[in-house]
Amino acid sequence: TASGLILGTWANWVLTAKRLRTYTEIADNSLTIPDYLSNRFKDKKNILRFICAIFIMIFFIIYTSSGFVAAGKLFNTIFNIPYTTALLIGTFVVVFYTFLGGFGAVALTDFVQGTMMFFTVLYVPVAATFALGGPAPTWHALSKEGADFFSLLPPSTSGMANLILFLSCAGWGLGYFGMPHILLRFMAIEDENKLTLSRRIASVWVVISMFVAILIGIIGYSASVPMLSTSSQSETIIIQLSGLLGQNGFLLSIIAGIVLAGILASTMSTADSQLLTAASGISQNLLQDFLKIKMDTKTSMRAARLTVIGIALVAVVLAWNPDSSVFTIVSFAWAGFGASFGPVMLFALFWKRSNRQGVLAGLAAGGLMIFIWKFCQDL
């Protein structure tokens, strides 16, 4: 999965970023993905805007709920308060500054949050290794698990099954081509000449973050951190490690606090982008463009803010179960965006013969198939 995400990040910057930045200007200075597709294919009836807005709303509600689950687990673990209370606190923190600041606040805070995340993912595995006595004792603890623990694929399956499993996991990288909140950043970049530097930063960051995330899981496993018997509990591994590290002195407890703030930062930096993209899609593309509701700037802003609150409330309901798995929720929303918007965006950028009917069919087929696939799995 990590290898697919690394490759997908790089490919998205190389194939999509510059073309999308250029063509959104040609397509009447489009501000959102629905705007771009509608202007690109001259959809005067705004059906494309409507379908795009619906899928964006559905999958972002699901996606945002994963961020709220993560924030809820953070506050639940740190302060030992009920999960539902922690969920509401985490939701309030994210919604509050997104509601007040908008895109400008999100862009600025993302830089600070990214810096904190960078510090967190580098510090935790190094500090945890030394807390266990150093690299040698850590490796000794892991070596007891046997070679199967380090195998990339299950050793009991056949070669073809392994290939299918690897391609399936690596296929996560394809989802990047359909992520509206990522594509929106390509559209909003100030100068296309800065895309090369941005691509390098993004590519280096994803390699570091993926490698260290896996390393944190491995080291956490060797540390025998308690309370990790379920997949939901295992997602608190970095929180548990931070708590253990913070027990070794005042200075380390301060650093552990910064680490925990970095975990919250990673949640906020994703959830705020999702909320804003969904809000702009609904207030602009659904209410104004499709339903033809005339709004001035102030009214449009009010509609967007109400949309943020509405999406947050529904996301809280979806995240209410304390056994919710962030990975499971994200995988569904990620697949939804990747299947509905990914192929459509690539064809719209690279194939001159793509047309409105094809885009409509691609959006509908991709988005609906995710629900059909999920339904069939649950049978």
C-alpha positions as CSV (number, residue, x, y, z in Angstrom):
1,T,0.0,0.0,0.0
2,A,2.8,2.4,0.9
3,S,4.6,1.7,-2.3
4,G,1.5,2.5,-4.3
5,L,0.8,5.7,-2.4
6,I,4.4,6.9,-3.0
7,L,4.2,6.2,-6.7
8,G,0.7,7.6,-7.0
9,T,1.8,10.9,-5.3
10,W,4.7,11.3,-7.8
11,A,2.6,10.4,-10.8
12,N,-0.2,12.7,-9.8
13,W,2.2,15.7,-9.7
14,V,3.9,14.7,-12.9
15,L,0.8,13.9,-15.0
16,T,-1.9,16.1,-13.5
17,A,-0.6,19.2,-11.7
18,K,0.7,21.4,-14.6
19,R,-2.0,20.4,-17.1
20,L,-4.8,21.0,-14.5
21,R,-3.4,24.3,-13.5
22,T,-3.2,25.4,-17.1
23,Y,-6.5,24.1,-18.3
24,T,-8.5,25.4,-15.4
25,E,-7.5,28.9,-16.6
26,I,-8.6,28.1,-20.1
27,A,-11.9,26.7,-18.8
28,D,-13.1,30.1,-17.6
29,N,-10.8,30.2,-14.6
30,S,-12.6,27.3,-12.9
31,L,-12.3,27.3,-9.2
32,T,-13.5,23.8,-8.4
33,I,-13.4,20.3,-10.0
34,P,-17.1,20.4,-10.9
35,D,-16.5,23.9,-12.5
36,Y,-13.7,22.6,-14.5
37,L,-15.5,19.5,-15.9
38,S,-18.6,21.5,-16.6
39,N,-16.7,24.3,-18.4
40,R,-14.4,21.8,-20.2
41,F,-17.4,19.9,-21.7
42,K,-19.7,22.9,-22.1
43,D,-22.4,21.5,-19.9
44,K,-25.0,24.3,-20.1
45,K,-27.6,22.2,-18.2
46,N,-25.1,21.9,-15.2
47,I,-25.8,18.1,-14.9
48,L,-22.1,17.5,-14.4
49,R,-21.9,20.0,-11.6
50,F,-24.9,18.3,-9.9
51,I,-23.5,14.8,-10.1
52,C,-20.0,15.9,-9.1
53,A,-21.4,17.9,-6.1
54,I,-23.4,14.8,-5.0
55,F,-20.5,12.4,-5.1
56,I,-18.2,15.0,-3.4
57,M,-20.7,15.5,-0.6
58,I,-21.2,11.7,-0.1
59,F,-17.6,10.6,-0.1
60,F,-16.3,13.7,1.8
61,I,-18.8,13.1,4.6
62,I,-17.4,9.5,4.9
63,Y,-13.8,10.7,4.6
64,T,-14.3,13.5,7.1
65,S,-15.7,11.0,9.6
66,S,-12.4,9.2,9.5
67,G,-10.6,12.3,10.6
68,F,-13.1,12.8,13.4
69,V,-12.6,9.2,14.5
70,A,-8.8,9.8,14.7
71,A,-9.3,13.0,16.7
72,G,-11.7,11.3,19.0
73,K,-9.3,8.4,19.6
74,L,-6.5,11.0,20.4
75,F,-8.5,12.8,23.0
76,N,-10.0,9.6,24.4
77,T,-6.5,8.1,24.9
78,I,-4.8,11.2,26.2
79,F,-7.4,12.4,28.7
80,N,-9.2,9.1,29.4
81,I,-12.6,10.6,28.6
82,P,-15.5,8.8,26.9
83,Y,-15.0,8.3,23.2
84,T,-18.2,10.2,22.3
85,T,-17.1,13.2,24.3
86,A,-13.7,13.1,22.8
87,L,-15.2,12.8,19.3
88,L,-17.3,16.0,19.9
89,I,-14.2,17.9,21.2
90,G,-12.1,16.9,18.2
91,T,-14.9,17.8,15.8
92,F,-15.3,21.2,17.4
93,V,-11.6,21.9,17.1
94,V,-11.5,21.1,13.4
95,V,-14.7,22.8,12.4
96,F,-14.1,26.0,14.5
97,Y,-11.0,27.2,12.7
98,T,-12.2,26.0,9.3
99,F,-15.5,27.8,9.8
100,L,-13.8,31.1,10.7
101,G,-10.7,31.1,8.5
102,G,-11.7,29.5,5.2
103,F,-9.2,28.5,2.5
104,G,-6.6,31.1,3.6
105,A,-6.5,29.9,7.1
106,V,-6.3,26.3,6.0
107,A,-3.4,27.0,3.6
108,L,-1.4,28.8,6.3
109,T,-2.1,26.3,9.1
110,D,-1.3,23.4,6.9
111,F,2.3,24.6,6.7
112,V,2.6,24.7,10.5
113,Q,0.7,21.4,10.9
114,G,3.0,19.8,8.2
115,T,6.1,20.9,10.2
116,M,4.7,19.4,13.4
117,M,3.9,16.1,11.6
118,F,7.4,16.0,10.1
119,F,8.9,16.4,13.6
120,T,6.5,13.7,15.0
121,V,7.2,11.0,12.5
122,L,11.0,11.4,12.7
123,Y,11.1,11.7,16.5
124,V,8.8,8.8,17.6
125,P,10.6,5.8,16.0
126,V,14.1,7.1,17.1
127,A,13.0,7.9,20.6
128,A,11.0,4.6,21.0
129,T,14.0,2.6,19.8
130,F,16.3,4.1,22.4
131,A,13.6,3.7,25.0
132,L,13.7,0.0,24.3
133,G,17.5,0.0,24.9
134,G,18.7,0.7,21.4
135,P,18.6,-0.9,17.9
136,A,20.0,-4.3,19.1
137,P,17.3,-5.0,21.8
138,T,14.6,-3.8,19.5
139,W,15.8,-6.1,16.7
140,H,16.1,-9.0,19.1
141,A,12.5,-8.5,20.2
142,L,11.3,-8.5,16.6
143,S,13.5,-11.5,15.6
144,K,11.4,-13.6,17.9
145,E,8.4,-13.1,15.5
146,G,10.2,-15.1,12.8
147,A,10.7,-14.3,9.1
148,D,7.0,-14.3,8.3
149,F,6.6,-11.0,10.3
150,F,8.8,-9.2,7.8
151,S,7.5,-10.7,4.6
152,L,5.8,-8.3,2.2
153,L,3.2,-10.9,1.3
154,P,1.6,-13.8,3.1
155,P,4.0,-16.8,2.7
156,S,1.1,-19.3,2.6
157,T,-0.5,-18.0,-0.7
158,S,0.5,-18.8,-4.2
159,G,2.5,-16.7,-6.6
160,M,-0.5,-15.5,-8.6
161,A,-2.5,-14.7,-5.4
162,N,0.5,-12.7,-4.1
163,L,0.7,-10.7,-7.4
164,I,-3.0,-9.9,-7.2
165,L,-2.7,-8.9,-3.6
166,F,0.3,-6.7,-4.3
167,L,-1.4,-5.0,-7.2
168,S,-4.6,-4.5,-5.2
169,C,-2.7,-2.8,-2.3
170,A,-0.5,-0.8,-4.7
171,G,-3.7,0.3,-6.5
172,W,-4.3,2.8,-3.6
173,G,-1.9,5.1,-5.5
174,L,-4.4,5.4,-8.4
175,G,-6.8,7.1,-6.0
176,Y,-4.7,10.3,-6.0
177,F,-5.9,11.2,-9.5
178,G,-9.5,11.5,-8.2
179,M,-8.9,13.3,-4.9
180,P,-10.8,16.7,-5.2
181,H,-9.0,18.2,-2.2
182,I,-5.6,17.4,-3.7
183,L,-6.5,18.5,-7.2
184,L,-7.9,21.7,-5.8
185,R,-4.4,22.5,-4.5
186,F,-3.0,22.1,-8.1
187,M,-5.6,24.5,-9.3
188,A,-5.0,27.1,-6.6
189,I,-1.1,27.2,-6.9
190,E,0.1,30.8,-7.4
191,D,2.5,30.1,-10.2
192,E,2.9,27.0,-12.3
193,N,6.7,27.5,-12.2
194,K,6.6,26.5,-8.6
195,L,5.1,23.1,-9.4
196,T,8.5,21.4,-9.8
197,L,9.7,22.4,-6.3
198,S,6.3,21.5,-4.9
199,R,6.5,18.1,-6.6
200,R,9.9,17.4,-5.1
201,I,8.8,18.4,-1.6
202,A,5.6,16.3,-1.8
203,S,7.5,13.2,-3.1
204,V,10.2,13.4,-0.4
205,W,7.6,13.9,2.2
206,V,5.4,10.9,1.2
207,V,8.5,8.6,1.1
208,I,9.6,9.7,4.6
209,S,6.1,9.6,6.1
210,M,5.2,6.2,4.7
211,F,8.6,4.6,5.7
212,V,8.4,6.0,9.2
213,A,4.8,5.1,9.6
214,I,5.6,1.5,8.9
215,L,8.7,1.7,11.2
216,I,6.5,3.1,14.0
217,G,4.1,0.1,13.7
218,I,7.0,-2.3,13.8
219,I,8.7,-0.7,16.8
220,G,5.4,-0.4,18.6
221,Y,4.8,-4.1,18.0
222,S,8.2,-4.9,19.6
223,A,7.5,-2.6,22.5
224,S,4.4,-4.8,23.4
225,V,2.3,-1.7,23.9
226,P,-0.9,-2.8,25.7
227,M,-4.5,-2.4,24.6
228,L,-3.9,-3.1,20.9
229,S,-5.9,-6.3,20.6
230,T,-8.3,-4.9,17.8
231,S,-7.6,-3.1,14.6
232,S,-9.3,0.0,16.0
233,Q,-7.1,0.0,19.1
234,S,-4.0,-0.7,17.0
235,E,-4.5,2.6,15.2
236,T,-3.6,4.4,18.5
237,I,-0.1,2.9,18.5
238,I,1.7,6.3,18.0
239,I,-0.4,7.8,20.8
240,Q,0.5,4.9,23.1
241,L,4.2,5.2,22.2
242,S,4.1,8.9,22.9
243,G,2.6,8.3,26.3
244,L,5.4,5.8,27.2
245,L,8.1,8.2,26.0
246,G,6.6,11.1,28.1
247,Q,7.0,9.1,31.3
248,N,10.8,9.6,31.4
249,G,11.2,13.1,32.5
250,F,9.8,16.6,32.3
251,L,11.6,17.6,29.0
252,L,10.5,14.3,27.4
253,S,6.9,14.9,28.5
254,I,7.0,18.3,26.8
255,I,8.3,16.7,23.6
256,A,5.6,14.0,23.9
257,G,3.0,16.8,24.1
258,I,4.3,18.3,20.9
259,V,4.2,14.8,19.3
260,L,0.5,14.4,20.3
261,A,-0.2,17.9,18.9
262,G,1.4,16.7,15.7
263,I,-1.0,13.8,15.6
264,L,-3.9,16.2,15.9
265,A,-2.3,18.4,13.2
266,S,-2.3,15.5,10.8
267,T,-6.0,15.0,11.4
268,M,-6.9,18.7,11.1
269,S,-4.8,19.2,7.9
270,T,-6.8,16.6,6.1
271,A,-10.3,17.2,7.6
272,D,-10.2,21.0,6.9
273,S,-9.4,20.5,3.2
274,Q,-12.2,18.0,2.9
275,L,-14.7,20.2,4.6
276,L,-13.8,23.2,2.4
277,T,-13.9,21.3,-0.8
278,A,-17.3,19.8,0.0
279,A,-18.6,23.2,1.1
280,S,-17.5,24.9,-2.1
281,G,-18.9,22.1,-4.2
282,I,-22.4,22.3,-2.6
283,S,-22.7,26.1,-2.1
284,Q,-21.4,27.0,-5.6
285,N,-22.0,24.0,-7.8
286,L,-25.2,22.6,-6.4
287,L,-27.1,25.6,-5.0
288,Q,-26.0,28.4,-7.4
289,D,-25.1,26.6,-10.6
290,F,-27.6,23.7,-10.7
291,L,-30.5,25.0,-8.6
292,K,-30.0,28.6,-9.9
293,I,-30.2,30.2,-6.5
294,K,-28.9,33.7,-6.8
295,M,-26.5,34.6,-4.0
296,D,-24.2,37.6,-3.4
297,T,-20.7,37.0,-1.9
298,K,-21.9,37.3,1.7
299,T,-24.8,34.9,1.2
300,S,-22.6,32.4,-0.6
301,M,-20.1,32.5,2.3
302,R,-22.9,31.9,4.7
303,A,-24.2,28.9,2.7
304,A,-20.7,27.4,2.6
305,R,-20.3,27.8,6.3
306,L,-23.7,26.1,7.0
307,T,-22.6,23.3,4.6
308,V,-19.4,22.8,6.7
309,I,-21.5,22.5,9.8
310,G,-24.0,20.2,8.1
311,I,-21.3,17.9,6.8
312,A,-19.6,17.8,10.1
313,L,-22.8,16.8,11.9
314,V,-23.4,13.9,9.5
315,A,-19.8,12.8,9.8
316,V,-20.0,12.8,13.6
317,V,-23.0,10.4,13.3
318,L,-21.0,8.1,11.1
319,A,-18.0,8.2,13.5
320,W,-20.1,7.6,16.6
321,N,-19.1,4.0,17.0
322,P,-16.0,3.8,19.2
323,D,-14.8,0.7,17.4
324,S,-14.6,2.5,14.0
325,S,-11.5,1.9,12.1
326,V,-9.9,4.9,10.4
327,F,-8.3,2.7,7.8
328,T,-11.6,1.0,6.9
329,I,-13.4,4.3,6.6
330,V,-10.7,6.0,4.5
331,S,-10.4,3.0,2.2
332,F,-14.1,3.3,1.2
333,A,-14.0,7.1,0.7
334,W,-10.6,6.8,-1.1
335,A,-12.0,4.2,-3.5
336,G,-15.1,6.3,-4.1
337,F,-13.1,9.4,-5.2
338,G,-10.6,7.3,-7.1
339,A,-13.2,5.4,-9.1
340,S,-15.6,8.3,-9.8
341,F,-13.2,11.2,-10.5
342,G,-9.8,9.6,-11.3
343,P,-10.5,8.2,-14.8
344,V,-12.7,11.2,-15.6
345,M,-10.0,13.7,-14.8
346,L,-7.3,11.8,-16.7
347,F,-9.4,11.5,-19.8
348,A,-10.5,15.2,-19.5
349,L,-6.8,16.3,-19.4
350,F,-5.3,13.9,-21.9
351,W,-7.9,12.7,-24.4
352,K,-9.3,15.2,-26.9
353,R,-12.2,12.8,-27.9
354,S,-13.6,12.6,-24.3
355,N,-17.1,14.2,-24.1
356,R,-19.9,15.1,-21.7
357,Q,-21.7,11.8,-22.1
358,G,-18.6,9.8,-21.4
359,V,-17.8,11.8,-18.3
360,L,-21.3,11.4,-17.0
361,A,-21.1,7.7,-17.5
362,G,-17.7,7.5,-15.9
363,L,-18.8,9.4,-12.8
364,A,-21.9,7.4,-12.3
365,A,-20.4,4.0,-13.0
366,G,-17.3,4.7,-10.8
367,G,-19.2,6.1,-7.9
368,L,-22.1,3.6,-7.8
369,M,-19.8,0.6,-8.3
370,I,-18.1,1.4,-5.0
371,F,-21.4,1.0,-3.1
372,I,-22.3,-2.2,-5.1
373,W,-18.8,-3.7,-4.4
374,K,-19.2,-2.9,-0.7
375,F,-22.7,-4.3,-0.6
376,C,-21.6,-7.6,-2.3
377,Q,-18.7,-7.9,0.2
378,D,-21.1,-7.6,3.1
379,L,-23.4,-10.3,1.8
